[in-house]
Amino acid sequence: MKDMEKLQNKSGQWLFKKVEDKSKEYLIPKIPSFIETYHLTFLTLLWSAGMFLSFYFAKQNDIFLWLVPLFVILQYISDTLDGALGRYRNTGLVGWGYYVDHFLDFVFMTSIILGYGLVIGFSFWVLIVYALISAFMVHSFLLVSTLNNFHISFLGIGPTESRLLFIIFHIIIIYKNIFVLNSLIPYLTVVLTIGLIWVSVLAQVNLWRTDMENKK
């Protein structure tokens, strides 16, 4: 259980990490007692449904695309606070929280990709992007089991920055026309592929070094 508790403290450095930590210190004590950590965790299901419905209705009226950043922000807030609230109140749902929280992260990511597919069509490229993003998540979870370390930043980009970049990207394609995404997806696929290869090679080098040190 001690090893599992270590995983609740996600490692890495990102631009807004200090701001995020300060915000949690301020907000956590102010959360009403009737709101539990698992309530915040399960809110991701609500945000995922809202995300999917926003894209669904956007097929008739693209004004619904403006709801997408809202659900990203709401999911970020509940996802950031749930674990911190559990530690603050010593709820004890360490293993459960780790499993459900990250499984629902995958559900939320899926709602976004499926949503875009609803609007612009489920092309080969949409499926490839979905597979690549899923591979990044698998990569992170495999590192947890091999290195006992949940590293959630890459090149200074953490959960806060990644969501912010997504919101900016989404707003740009709304202004340009959502269907411009069809021409951008191949380039996005290349970027994601290069990034996945990069983090995978770094992980393998690190694991090889660790195995050799343990062998000695």
Secondary structure as a PSIPRED ss2 file (coil, helix, strand):
# PSIPRED VFORMAT (PSIPRED V4.0)

   1 M C   1.000  0.000  0.000
   2 K H   0.000  1.000  0.000
   3 D H   0.000  1.000  0.000
   4 M H   0.000  1.000  0.000
   5 E H   0.000  1.000  0.000
   6 K H   0.000  1.000  0.000
   7 L H   0.000  1.000  0.000
   8 Q H   0.000  1.000  0.000
   9 N C   1.000  0.000  0.000
  10 K C   1.000  0.000  0.000
  11 S E   0.000  0.000  1.000
  12 G C   1.000  0.000  0.000
  13 Q C   1.000  0.000  0.000
  14 W C   1.000  0.000  0.000
  15 L C   1.000  0.000  0.000
  16 F C   1.000  0.000  0.000
  17 K H   0.000  1.000  0.000
  18 K H   0.000  1.000  0.000
  19 V H   0.000  1.000  0.000
  20 E H   0.000  1.000  0.000
  21 D H   0.000  1.000  0.000
  22 K H   0.000  1.000  0.000
  23 S H   0.000  1.000  0.000
  24 K H   0.000  1.000  0.000
  25 E H   0.000  1.000  0.000
  26 Y H   0.000  1.000  0.000
  27 L H   0.000  1.000  0.000
  28 I H   0.000  1.000  0.000
  29 P H   0.000  1.000  0.000
  30 K H   0.000  1.000  0.000
  31 I C   1.000  0.000  0.000
  32 P C   1.000  0.000  0.000
  33 S C   1.000  0.000  0.000
  34 F C   1.000  0.000  0.000
  35 I C   1.000  0.000  0.000
  36 E C   1.000  0.000  0.000
  37 T H   0.000  1.000  0.000
  38 Y H   0.000  1.000  0.000
  39 H H   0.000  1.000  0.000
  40 L H   0.000  1.000  0.000
  41 T H   0.000  1.000  0.000
  42 F H   0.000  1.000  0.000
  43 L H   0.000  1.000  0.000
  44 T H   0.000  1.000  0.000
  45 L H   0.000  1.000  0.000
  46 L H   0.000  1.000  0.000
  47 W H   0.000  1.000  0.000
  48 S H   0.000  1.000  0.000
  49 A H   0.000  1.000  0.000
  50 G H   0.000  1.000  0.000
  51 M H   0.000  1.000  0.000
  52 F H   0.000  1.000  0.000
  53 L H   0.000  1.000  0.000
  54 S H   0.000  1.000  0.000
  55 F H   0.000  1.000  0.000
  56 Y H   0.000  1.000  0.000
  57 F H   0.000  1.000  0.000
  58 A H   0.000  1.000  0.000
  59 K C   1.000  0.000  0.000
  60 Q C   1.000  0.000  0.000
  61 N C   1.000  0.000  0.000
  62 D H   0.000  1.000  0.000
  63 I H   0.000  1.000  0.000
  64 F H   0.000  1.000  0.000
  65 L H   0.000  1.000  0.000
  66 W H   0.000  1.000  0.000
  67 L H   0.000  1.000  0.000
  68 V H   0.000  1.000  0.000
  69 P H   0.000  1.000  0.000
  70 L H   0.000  1.000  0.000
  71 F H   0.000  1.000  0.000
  72 V H   0.000  1.000  0.000
  73 I H   0.000  1.000  0.000
  74 L H   0.000  1.000  0.000
  75 Q H   0.000  1.000  0.000
  76 Y H   0.000  1.000  0.000
  77 I H   0.000  1.000  0.000
  78 S H   0.000  1.000  0.000
  79 D H   0.000  1.000  0.000
  80 T H   0.000  1.000  0.000
  81 L H   0.000  1.000  0.000
  82 D H   0.000  1.000  0.000
  83 G H   0.000  1.000  0.000
  84 A H   0.000  1.000  0.000
  85 L H   0.000  1.000  0.000
  86 G H   0.000  1.000  0.000
  87 R H   0.000  1.000  0.000
  88 Y H   0.000  1.000  0.000
  89 R H   0.000  1.000  0.000
  90 N C   1.000  0.000  0.000
  91 T C   1.000  0.000  0.000
  92 G C   1.000  0.000  0.000
  93 L C   1.000  0.000  0.000
  94 V H   0.000  1.000  0.000
  95 G H   0.000  1.000  0.000
  96 W H   0.000  1.000  0.000
  97 G H   0.000  1.000  0.000
  98 Y H   0.000  1.000  0.000
  99 Y H   0.000  1.000  0.000
 100 V H   0.000  1.000  0.000
 101 D H   0.000  1.000  0.000
 102 H H   0.000  1.000  0.000
 103 F H   0.000  1.000  0.000
 104 L H   0.000  1.000  0.000
 105 D H   0.000  1.000  0.000
 106 F H   0.000  1.000  0.000
 107 V H   0.000  1.000  0.000
 108 F H   0.000  1.000  0.000
 109 M H   0.000  1.000  0.000
 110 T H   0.000  1.000  0.000
 111 S H   0.000  1.000  0.000
 112 I H   0.000  1.000  0.000
 113 I H   0.000  1.000  0.000
 114 L H   0.000  1.000  0.000
 115 G H   0.000  1.000  0.000
 116 Y H   0.000  1.000  0.000
 117 G H   0.000  1.000  0.000
 118 L H   0.000  1.000  0.000
 119 V H   0.000  1.000  0.000
 120 I H   0.000  1.000  0.000
 121 G C   1.000  0.000  0.000
 122 F C   1.000  0.000  0.000
 123 S C   1.000  0.000  0.000
 124 F H   0.000  1.000  0.000
 125 W H   0.000  1.000  0.000
 126 V H   0.000  1.000  0.000
 127 L H   0.000  1.000  0.000
 128 I H   0.000  1.000  0.000
 129 V H   0.000  1.000  0.000
 130 Y H   0.000  1.000  0.000
 131 A H   0.000  1.000  0.000
 132 L H   0.000  1.000  0.000
 133 I H   0.000  1.000  0.000
 134 S H   0.000  1.000  0.000
 135 A H   0.000  1.000  0.000
 136 F H   0.000  1.000  0.000
 137 M H   0.000  1.000  0.000
 138 V H   0.000  1.000  0.000
 139 H H   0.000  1.000  0.000
 140 S H   0.000  1.000  0.000
 141 F H   0.000  1.000  0.000
 142 L H   0.000  1.000  0.000
 143 L H   0.000  1.000  0.000
 144 V H   0.000  1.000  0.000
 145 S H   0.000  1.000  0.000
 146 T H   0.000  1.000  0.000
 147 L H   0.000  1.000  0.000
 148 N C   1.000  0.000  0.000
 149 N C   1.000  0.000  0.000
 150 F C   1.000  0.000  0.000
 151 H E   0.000  0.000  1.000
 152 I C   1.000  0.000  0.000
 153 S C   1.000  0.000  0.000
 154 F E   0.000  0.000  1.000
 155 L C   1.000  0.000  0.000
 156 G C   1.000  0.000  0.000
 157 I E   0.000  0.000  1.000
 158 G C   1.000  0.000  0.000
 159 P H   0.000  1.000  0.000
 160 T H   0.000  1.000  0.000
 161 E H   0.000  1.000  0.000
 162 S H   0.000  1.000  0.000
 163 R H   0.000  1.000  0.000
 164 L H   0.000  1.000  0.000
 165 L H   0.000  1.000  0.000
 166 F H   0.000  1.000  0.000
 167 I H   0.000  1.000  0.000
 168 I H   0.000  1.000  0.000
 169 F H   0.000  1.000  0.000
 170 H H   0.000  1.000  0.000
 171 I H   0.000  1.000  0.000
 172 I H   0.000  1.000  0.000
 173 I H   0.000  1.000  0.000
 174 I H   0.000  1.000  0.000
 175 Y H   0.000  1.000  0.000
 176 K H   0.000  1.000  0.000
 177 N C   1.000  0.000  0.000
 178 I H   0.000  1.000  0.000
 179 F H   0.000  1.000  0.000
 180 V H   0.000  1.000  0.000
 181 L H   0.000  1.000  0.000
 182 N H   0.000  1.000  0.000
 183 S H   0.000  1.000  0.000
 184 L H   0.000  1.000  0.000
 185 I H   0.000  1.000  0.000
 186 P H   0.000  1.000  0.000
 187 Y H   0.000  1.000  0.000
 188 L H   0.000  1.000  0.000
 189 T H   0.000  1.000  0.000
 190 V H   0.000  1.000  0.000
 191 V H   0.000  1.000  0.000
 192 L H   0.000  1.000  0.000
 193 T H   0.000  1.000  0.000
 194 I H   0.000  1.000  0.000
 195 G H   0.000  1.000  0.000
 196 L H   0.000  1.000  0.000
 197 I H   0.000  1.000  0.000
 198 W H   0.000  1.000  0.000
 199 V H   0.000  1.000  0.000
 200 S H   0.000  1.000  0.000
 201 V H   0.000  1.000  0.000
 202 L H   0.000  1.000  0.000
 203 A H   0.000  1.000  0.000
 204 Q H   0.000  1.000  0.000
 205 V H   0.000  1.000  0.000
 206 N H   0.000  1.000  0.000
 207 L H   0.000  1.000  0.000
 208 W H   0.000  1.000  0.000
 209 R H   0.000  1.000  0.000
 210 T H   0.000  1.000  0.000
 211 D H   0.000  1.000  0.000
 212 M H   0.000  1.000  0.000
 213 E H   0.000  1.000  0.000
 214 N H   0.000  1.000  0.000
 215 K H   0.000  1.000  0.000
 216 K C   1.000  0.000  0.000
